[in-house]
């Protein structure tokens, strides 16, 4: 299906033909899927199809059809593995999550999983959905101001990795947990120091204390220990001037 966009007659510019944006709707609700498909098909610039919201159905369709934009409907997905799968398996298709609310965790985790847009389906006019589709089709990202604030807050957080013993008891201070998380993420001592606003010398002291508490002697052992005994959790920023004393 093609759509023709014609310049103003007064300009004398000949018509320009452009391929319609190929949109796939992945929805677990057949009624909403039908309504959305019908609405988008009324727009000549879209070539619209719909499948069930499951990996197998998506895979079967996308293997034999070119897709530009995938609209993933539903705010109550058990996880975001479908978005991650789309990002890895079909990186040229831009996924847009049609959400019912802009829950902070949903927004941040959906973008981490590969979503190119978060569209509040129940709060935003249909005309804006059309703009959203064109936006992600051009390689841009569609999020509103509040969602952008969520992303910036998430980026500014220092991660922590809660390290526990066999009884589930925490072994480290909050600052030490941040050091472990950054080391486990592959940062050097200099990188950890820069992230936390501390000196490399201080980071070395933290690592020695951590090694002593856990009973290990190297960074490799620390990473392996963190992978098997660690537990990710949200953390508040701990400024360098609020650090706990290091012996």
C-alpha positions, 0 to 999 in steps of 0.5 A, a space after each residue: 500500500 502506498 500513500 501519495 503526498 502532493 505538494 501545493 499546486 502553486 509550487 509546481 513540485 510534482 507529487 512525492 510517493 512514500 511507502 506507508 508505515 507498516 504498523 503491527 498491533 500486538 494486543 491481548 484484548 481482541 476488542 481493543 485490537 480491532 478498534 485500534 486496527 480499524 482506526 489506524 487503517 482509516 489513515 492512508 499513511 499506515 499499513 496495519 496488521 494485528 496479532 496476539 500478544 505473544 512471542 510465537 505469534 509475533 515471530 511467525 508474522 515478522 519472519 514473513 512480513 516487514 514491520 516498521 513499528 510494533 504497538 505493544 498494548 497492555 499495562 499489565 504485562 507480567 514482564 517486559 521480556 517481549 520488548 527485550 526479545 523484539 530489540 534483539 530479534 528485530 532491531 529495525 522494528 520500533 516498539 511502542 508500549 501503549 500504557 494505561 498509566 505512566 508508572 515510574 518503574 514501568 516507564 524506566 524498565 520499558 525503555 531499558 527493555 527497548 521501547 522507543 516510545 511510551 504512549 498513554 493510550 487512555 489519556 491522549 488523543 488518537 491523533 497524537 498516536 499517529 504522530 507517535 508512530 511517525 516519530 519512532 519510525 523516523 528513529 526518534 523517541 516518544 516520551 512526555 516530560 514526566 516520563 523524561 524526568 523518570 529517566 533522568 532520575 533513574 540515570 542519576 541514581 547510584 546502584 547498590 547491590 545488597 550482599 548477604 550471608 547464608 542467613 540473609 543478613 546484610 554484610 556491608 554498609 550502604 556505601 560499601 554496597 554501592 562500591 560492590 555494585 559499581 565494581 560488579 558493573 565493570 568499573 575500575 577503581 578510578 571509575 568507581 571513585 568518579 561515580 561516587 565523588 571519592 578518591 581512588 585511595 578511598 575506594 581501595 580502602 573500601 575494597 580492602 574492608 569489603 574483602 575482609 568482611 566477605 573473606 575474599 582477596 580479589 576483585 574477580 572473587 568479589 564479582 563472583 560473590 556478588 553474582 551469587 549472593 547479591 540482590 539489586 535494589 533501589 538506592 538513594 544518592 549518598 554524597 561524598 561528604 556523607 560517607 561513612 569513615 573508612 579505617 
